[in-house]
Amino acid sequence: MNIDYLVIGNITKDMQPDGSWRLGGTGAYSALAARRMGYRAALVTRADENVPLETLLPGVQVHRLPADVSTTFENIYNGNARTQWLKAWAPPISFEDIPPAWRDAPIVHLGPIAQECDPRMAVHFPNALVGATPQGWLRAWDDEGRVFFRPLANPAEALAHIDALVFSLEDVQGNRNALHALVNAVPIAVVTCADEGCLVFAEGETWRVHARPVAHVVDPTGAGDVFATAFFLRYAECRDILDAARFANVAASFAVEGVGVEAVPNRERIHAWLAEQTLPIEQVVEWR
């Protein structure tokens, strides 16, 4: 079956305080968001056989690669400070793992969660819009599994075939040098800034696109993945960077007002809101 949106990245098991786990990972959230927005979504991922992907990812075409374990994270909080631990790691995904029928997808989203796919894989999709969320390329861990930030080595070379990059200030731990290295490595970069909207870097210019006000945040989990998916989808449709950023800001804002992927709005709801209201855009210079 033809697909519109291909996500490549391992799902995760996110451990909960009671010992249970919840499905996580960019691959899961982005594929579900694309499906929710009316696109034919597909995911290439590794997961152990006990993860019921068909049930957890309804409507998403999944190519499950074998794995003895699924990538598993545990987050320990001390006030607002978070320590993240990698408890299990599924093997990498290569281009050869992708079904041949899916290699012509018009939109390809590289969504690593823990160094499982090489950014240079983008070279194999010359006819696609290739977007990436690089958080998994910015994670490393010690022998005990404690996760820490590590800048991507040689981003100009590693990201040479990626069209658009979406990441958050948290992903780079506020490291301004790492932020600029990523931004300068790709034609389009968007840095999400929570309730302050996002910064868009393209064509040597920088814009701030303000966020849609949210009365009450119910569940912020996966909001960044929803933003990235909405941005890639809308940009592929209209090729207008700022229009896509507005669209993505509204999509993510609706998503945090509910729980899970059911809170992700469809395209019609986003366009209806934007038809009646707008999000201010201002050009800025201090980020360059």
N, C-alpha and C positions, 0 to 999 in steps of 0.2 A: 504494500500500500504506500502511496506517496505520502510524504510528510512535509510540513512547513517549517518546523523548528526542531533542531537536533541539539540535545544537551549531552555533553560528555563529562562525566565525573562520578565519583563514587558516592553513593548514599551513605548516611551515617546512622549509627545508633547513638542517640544522646541520652546518657544515663540520668535518671531522675533520683531524687533523694530517697525514695522508697525502694530503690533497687530495680525498678522497671526501666524500660527505655522507650524513647519516642523517636519516630522517623525524622531524620534531619538531612542536611546537606543541600548544597545548591542544586544538584541534579534533581532531587525530589521536588523542591519548592518551585524551581523555574519551570520544569516540565508541567507540573500541575497548574501553574499560573498561565502558561501558554495555552493549555487545554481549556482552562476556565475562560480565557479571552476568545475562545472560538477557533483556535488553530489546531492543526494536526501535529501533536507533539510526540517526540520520541526521545528515549533515554538509553544511553549505553553506560552500564555501571557494573560494578562487582558487589555482590552481596551473598552472604551465606544462605543456604537453602531454607533456613528457618524464618527468613524475612518474607512475609507474604506480599511481595511487590504488586501482584495483580490486584489485590484487595486494597492496598494502601495508595496505589496510584491509578485510580479508575480513569479509563479513557486514554491513558498514556500507553503508547507502544514501548515496550521495554525489551531490550536485549541484555539479559542477565549473563554476565561472565562468571565462571566458577570462582569461588573463594571459600577457604576454610573458615574465615571470619569476616565480619563486616567491620569497616572502620568505625571505631567507637571512641567517643569523647565523654569525659566527665568534667563538669565545671564546679569549682569550689569557690564560694563567695565569702568574703570578709567585708561586710558593709557593701560599698560599691565596687570594691576591688575584686577582680576575678582571676583565679588561677585555673588554667585549663590543662587537663591531662589527657594524653592519647593512650587509651587502654588496649586498643587493638588496631591493626592496620591492614587493610586489604591491598593486594598487589596492584601494580600500575595498569593503565589502559594504554594500548598502542593503537596506531592508525589501522593496523591489520585486524584489530578486534572489532572494527566498525563494519556492520553489514554492507556489502557493496551497494545494495539498493538505496541505502541512506546517505551515501557519500556525495550525492548531488543535491542535498537539502539546501534551500535558498538562504537559510539562516542557521549558522552553527554557533553554539554557545559553549565555550570551554569553561567548565565550572569546577576546577580542582578544589578539593577540601583539605588534602594533605599530600601534596607533591605527587599525585598519582597520574598526571598526564603532562607531557612536555609541551610548553607553549609553542615550540617549533612545529608541532603537529599542524598548525594553521596553514602551512605551506601546501598541504594536500587539498585545500578547499579554495582553489583560485577563483571560482565563480560564485562563491557565497559571500554574504556579509558575515564576517567572523567577529564575534564579540567575545569578551572574556571578563570574568570576575576573578581577580588574581589572588584572593585571600589565601588559597591553598599553596600558592607559590611563595608566600611570605611567612609561612609557618615552618619552624623546625622544632625538634624535640630532643631531649637528652636521653640517656640510657634508661632513666626511670620513667620516661614518657611525659615529662613536664614540657609543655609547649612554650616556645618563645618566638619573638619576632626576628626574622632575618631578611634583610633586603634581597630582592631578586638580583642575581649576578648578571651583569651585562645586559640590562633590559633593552637597550637599543637593538642588539642582535637577537635576543630571545623573542621579542615581540614584533619583529620586523614584518610579519605577515598578518598581524591582527589589526582590524579596522577600528574597533572601538573598545575601550576599557572602562569598566565601571567599578569603583571601589569606594570605601568609606575612609574617613579620617582615622577611625579606630583600626582599620586594617593595617595602616602604616604606623600606628602607635604615635601619631603626631610628629613623625620624623619628616621634617620638611625636605631634606635632601632626597629621601626615598620617594616622596610624593612627586617632586619635580622630575626625578629620573623616569618614573613611570609615565607621567604626563607627556614628557618630551619624546617618548619612544613610539608614540602612536599618533595617527591623524586626529582621533577624537578621544578625549578622556572626560569622564564625568566623576566628580568626587561628591558623594552624598554627605550631607551635614545635618542629618536628623531633622528637627523642626525648623532649621534654618534653610531648608531647601537643598540646593545643590550648586556646585560650581562646574561650569562647562568650559572646557579648553579645546579650542579648534581654530585652525587657520591663523595662529599667532595671536588670538584674542581670548579673553576670558570674560564670561558672563556669570552672574548669579541669578538663578531662577528661584524665586521664593516658593515656599511650601504652601499647600492648602492647609488652613488651620484645622487642627484636630481637637475636638472638645474633650475626648477622653481616650487614652491609649489602653486598649484591652489586651492586645497581644502583639508585641513588636517582632516576634520570631518570624524570620523569613522576609521581612520587609525589604531588605536590601536586594534579595533575589527577585522579589516582585518588581522592584524598581528597575533592575537591570533588564529583566525580561520585557517589561513594558517599553523601555527605551529602545531596545534592539528591534522589537516588533514594529513600533511606530516609526522609527527611523527608516526601516526597510520599506515601509509603505510610502512615506512622504519625502524622505531625504532632506528634511528640515531639522537641523540639530536642536534648535530651541523649542520648536513644536514638540519634538520627541521628549525633551526634558520636562516640559509642562505636563505632557501626558503621563510620564512616568511618576512625577511628583504626586499627581492626583491619584494614580493607581495605588501607590504605596500608602498614601494617607488613608484611603478607604480600607486597605488591607489591615492596618493596625487597629481599626475600630471594631474588629470582630476577631473570632478565633479560627485559626487554620485557613486553609485555602478557600473555604466557602465564603470568606470575607473578601476575597479578591474580586473586584468588580469586572463586569464585561465591558467591552469597548463602548457600547451604547451609553452606559451610565457615565463613563468618563467624558465622552464627547458632550453629553447633555449638560454636565456640570460646567464644562469649559465654554459651552455656548451661552451660558448665562453669566458667568464670572470669568475672571482671568487671574493669572499669577504674574505679579510684577517681574520684570527682567531689567537688570542694570548691568552695564559694562563696568568691569573693575580692572585695576592694573596692578594691585599690590601682590598678586599671586604669581606674577611672571618674573 
